[in-house]
Amino acid sequence: MVNPSIPERIKAFNADRDPILLEGKYSAMRESPFRFFRGTSHLFNSDIPTDSFILESPQTWNVGDLHIENFGSFKADNRIAYFDLNDFDECILAPNLADLARLTCSLFVAADFLKLNDAEVNYLVKTLTDAYASTLTLGYIRPLEQETATGVIRHFLRSVEYRKRRLFLESRVVYKKHKIRFSKRNLHIRKADKETKVRISNAINAWAETQPNPSFFTVLDVAHRVAGTGSLGIERFMILVSGPGKSGTEYLLDLKKSLPSTLQTRLAANQPSWTSEAERIVEVQKRIQAASPALLHPLVLPDGSYVLRELQPIEDKIALIALIGKTKKLESLVGNMGRLCAWGHLRSSGRQGSAIADELINFGANYDTWRQPLIDYAHQYAQQIRTDYIAYCRAYDDGFFRPISQ
């Protein structure tokens, strides 16, 4: 049997997604090898060899799609702003080096985008893996918020702290007399039909009845949300709710459909039983993060399960393009990424099959046995990504990913 080509694998994986948004995903993936890498975690996860040393490392709760742009800021229920791992759609119980390998590989793939020469990217990779190993070895966990962060992350958290909700809302909504609706001009918003609005409103209303102040979540409007790269085409909604009730104090919610992790088929025997995919995502996110985004909650609808959370003005990612040529700042950021990855693995240790902290501490102390093989694997796979990207571009330019109706 002939193995499917890279374009065929990508098309098959995305076959059941919204065709309009899928066109946007395919176009985004055409932009660069790094954007392609972000949109194809399923390739990376399925390509790990069955006899790889990666799969022999300790079991931890993994993000499952960790790369240098899957870190960001958010406010938790305690209203403190944190910088942490984010995007847990692919989270799963897996060998800890699966997370670190993908994160390390993302640095190699992003080297051209960040204008890094070989010596610079190799130094950053060493910084990343050393920070991960040394943090495991210490065995201590702490959060990254404004009082504890340093360098570029502390500056970033200070800058986003003062973003105003009113300005955040006004970029997404239109006020007309006594009505407020989502703006048609925002590129991240697509109008939802009446049936969809009713379906989503009913789900939010039912959940609101379980909250201390149900009227806070009175639904004013619902729209499709266009965001991300890998998840484009999956049902995702932006929901406008009344909040305290005064104009300009409304809140936005994000509701995203949950799908199985792309590592599920390879690691199914080790997984606990979840009531829904959304429960898996929410529960693992709460285990890994120091504090989770406000209103994080799983919702089950007739067509599947969804993750609900607050959409906030503070929520953001560090603009990596602004760090081009700023090696010291990149070094500080990358080191913190390694530490955050290790803290997440330690924080969730000893839960439903994950390794206990002592095992992870010992693993970190023995980094000489796994660090170089991991770096070599990440570097080799980054080269494969560039080859796969060329094959993808040819297929895209030849119309392979164009909808049949066109």
Secondary structure, 3 states (H helix, E strand, C coil): CCCCCHHHHHHHHCCCCCHHHHHHHHHHHCCCHHHHHHCCHHHHHHHCCCCCHHHHCCEEEECCCCCCCCEEEEEECCCCEEEEECCCCCCEEEEHHHHHHHHHHHHHHCCCCCCCCHHHHHHHHHHHHHHHHHHHHHCCCCCCECCCCCHHHHHHHHHHHCCCHHHHHHCCEEEECCEEEECCCCCCEEECCHHHHHHHHHHHHHHHCCCCCHHHHCEEEEEEECCCCCCCCCCEEEEEECCCCCCCCCEEEEEEECCCCCCHHHHHHHCCCCCCHHHHHHHHHHHHCCCCECCCEEEEECCEEEEEEEECCCCECCCHHHHCCCHHHHHHHHHHHHHHHHHHHHHCCCCCCCCCHHHHHHHHHCHHHCHHHHHHHHHHHHHHHHHHHHHHHHHHHCCCCCCCCC
